[in-house]
Amino acid sequence: MATPPNPFEQQKAIPGVNYIIAISSGKGGVGKSTVAVNLAAALVKKGARVGLLDADIYGPSLPRMTGTLHQKIEIGDDKKLQPLIRHGLKIMSIGHLIDEDLAVVWRGPMLFKAIDQFLRDVAWGELDYLLVDLPPGTGDIQLSLAQKVPLAGALAVSTPQNVALTDVKKAIDMWVRLSVRMLGVIENMAWYCPPGTDTKVQLFPKGSLDKYLNDNNLTKLGEIPFHPNVGLGGEAGIPIVESNPESAEAKAFTAIAEAIDGKFRNAASK
C-alpha cells in the first residue's frame, strides 16, 4: 500500500521571519482581532520587529483597527506587495486590496491562493514575529496556514463563559492535531470595573476555563479587562497600548506580549 502524502511537506519558512504565531478563536465576537492588534503593537513597543497578517479573508477587520482602512497596497520593484506601516507594524490584509463593502465570494482554492500570496509575495523583510489573525473556527484557512509555513505556536482567545469555552476547546484540539505548539489561552473581557471603583463586575458568567486549562496542562497567558476605550480604539485605528499605555487594559496586553516574547527570546539564547 502506498504511503499517503504528508500534507505538511510543502511547509516553507518565510525568509527573514523568525517566528510565525497564529492567533485563533473557536467563535467570533471574543475580541480576537483586538487582541492581535494590541499584542502586535505591544511587541513593537518592546523593540521587536513585527508583522501583522489579516488572514480573515471573508471578514477583514485589521484595516479599520490599525487605521489603514483607506490605504492601498503598492507593488515594489521586486514585484512584491509592500505591506503598510502603521504603529511600527508591517500590515497586510485583503481589506487593503478590495473595497470594504464588497463581499469576498471565494471557494477553497481561491482562499489557499490568497493565503499563499500573503505569505510568499509580500515584502515582509526582517521580522522577529509575524502574527496571523485568523478567522474564527477551524476551517480551510487555519489548515492552509499550518500546511504552508512552520508555525512557532498558536494562541487561542476566549471570553470567560462556558459557551465560549466549548468552542475554544475545538480550536485547541485543532492545533494539537496539527502538531502546532499551543502557547496558551487569553481570557478577554474578563471583568469590568465601573468608573471610580475597584470592583470587578463579571460581564459574563464565569465558566470552567481555568479548570479546563489546569486539567490539560495549558497556560493562561493573561486576562484582559473590559473597557469601552478598547473598542473605541479599534474603531479609531489606535490600539489601547498606544492611546493609553498606563491603563489596566494596556498593561494586561503588554504583560502578555512580554510573556510571549520571553518564551522565544529565552529559547533563542540557549
N, C-alpha and C positions, 0 to 999 in steps of 0.2 A: 504494500500500500504506500502510495506516495506521501511524503511528509507535507502537511498543509503549510501554505506560505505564512511567514511571520508578518503580521500586519504592522509591526514596528520596524521592519528592516529598512524602511525609507526614511527613518529619522536622520536628520542632519542638523548639526548645530548652526546657529546664525553667526557668521564671523564677526568678532568684536563684542558679542553679547555674552557676558559671563553667566548670568542666571536668569532663566525664564520662569516666572511664577504665575500660576493660574489662580484667578480669584473667582470663586463659584458660589452658587447657592442652589438649594433644592427647589425654591419657589421664588416668584417675583415679589416685589414690594418690601423686601427686607433691608434695602439700602446698600446693596452690593456695589453699585457704581459709585455711590457716595464714599464708601469705604475705599474703593480702588483709587479714586482721585486724591483723597486725603492721605492715604498711605504713601502714594507716589510723591506727593508734594512734601510730606514729612521726611521721606528719604532724601530728597533733594536738599532740604534744609540741613541735613546731617552730612552733606558733602558727597552723596552718591550721584552717579550719572544714571538717569532713569528714563526709560521709555514707557509709554502707556498706549497699549493697543486695545481699541474697542472692537471686540470680536462678536458683539451682539448685532449681527447683520440686519435682523428684522426690526430691532428697536434701539438704534444707537442713541445714547444719551450723553456721551462724553463731549461732543462738540459744545453743547449748551453748558454743561457743568464745568468745562475748562475755559469758557469764554472765547471759544474759537468757532462759534456757530456759523458765521458768515464768511469765514476764510476758506479759500480753496487751495487744493494741493497743486504744487508745481512739479514738473519733471526736470531733473537736473541734467547736466551734460553727460552723466553716466547712464542716462535713460532710466534712472530710478526715481520713485516717488520721494519727494522731500517732505519729511514729517514737519508738522507745525510745531513751533516752540512757544510755550506759554508756562509761566510759573517755573521756569527752569526745566520743564519736561519736554521730551520729544513725543508728539501725539499723532496718532493716525486712527481714522475712523471712516467707515463707509459714508457717514454723515457729512464728511468733507468733500465727497465726490458726487453726491446727489442732493436734490432739494429736500429739505426737512419734511415736507408734506407728502412726498412721494413714497408709496409702498414698494418694498423690495419683494417681488414675487418670484422667488427662485427655488428650484429643487436642489437636491443634494449635490450634484456635480458642480453647479454654479457656486454653491457655498464653499465647497472644497477648493475651487479655483481662487475664490476671493481670499480665503484664509491663507492659502499658499502665497498669493501675491503680497499680502500684507506682511508676511514673514520674510519672503525672499527678495521682493522687488522694492523694498523701502530702504532708504539710506539711513539706517539706524546708527551707523558709526560705532564708536566705542561706548558701551553701556555696562554698568555694573548690574543693573536689573532691567528686565523688560516685564512689566506687569500686564497681564492679559485679562481684561474684563470680559467675562464670558456671559452668554445669555443664561437665564435660569434653566434648571433642569439637567437632563443627562442625555443630550441628543447628538446630532451629527457633528456640530461644531466642536464640542468637547472631545469627541473621539478623533476627529480630524487633527485637532491641535496635538493631542498626545501621540498620534502616529507620525506627525511631520517633524517635530522637534523634541529633543530630550528636555523634559521639564525638571527643573530643580526642586519643585514642590508645588503644592496646591493649598489654598486657604478656602474655608467654607464660611459663609456669613449667614447668621440666623438671628431671629428675634427670640425672646425668651419662651414663648408659649409652645405647647406640645404640637399644635398644628404646624408650626414651622419646623420643629424638631423632626417630625415624621418625614418631612421632605429633605432636610439636611442629611439625615441618615443615608438617603439614597445617593446624594452627591458624594458623601464619604465612601460609600460602598463602590461607587464608580471608580474613584481614584485608586482604591485598593485593588480592584480588578485590573486596572491598567498599570499596576505596579508603579504608581506615582507617589512619592513621599508626601504624607499628609503633615503639613506644618502646624496646623491647628485650626481652631474654630474661633470666630469673632462674634460675640453677642452684641448686636446692635440694638439701639433704643432700649437699653436695659432698664432704665428708670428715668424719671423726670423730677427735678427739684423745682417747685414753684418759686417764683422770684422772691428774694428776701428770706428764704428758708434753706435749711439743710435737710429737709425731709424728703426722703426718696419715695416717690409715688410710682407704683408699678402700672405702666400703661397697658401691659399685657399680663394675663395670669402666668405666674411663674411655673414653668413646666419642669421636666426632668432632664434638662440639658446637662447640668453638672453631673448627675448620676450616670448618665449615658457616657459622658467623656471619661469619667473615672473608671467605669466598668470596662471600657475599651482602651484604656491607657492612651487617651488622646489629650492634647493640650488645649486649654482655653487661653488664647493669646491675649484676650482682654475684653473688657465690657465698655461699650460706648454709651454714655448717657444721651437721652433725647434732649434736644433744644431746637426751637424754631429757627435759630440762626444757622444751624447746619443746613437745613433745607433751603433757606433764603440764599445761602452762599452757593448752593448748587444752581439755583435759578439765575443768580448774578454772574456765575462763572468764576467765583473766587472761593476756593476751599477754606474752611474754617481755620485750618492750620496757618493760613496766610492772613486772613482778616482779623482773627482774634486768637493769637497763639497762646495767650495766657488763660483761655477758657478751659473749663474742665473737659469739654469735648475734644478740643485740640490737644490737650495734654494726654488724653487717652489714646488718640490716634498716634501721637508721637511715641508714646511708650511701646505701642505695638510695633511701629516701624523700627524702633531701636532693638526690640526683641528679635525681629526677623533679620535685621542687618547683622546682629550679633551671631546668629546661627551660622551665617555664611562666612563672615569675617573670621570667626574663631576656627571654622573648618579650614579656611584657606591658609591660616597661619601655622597649622600643624604640619 
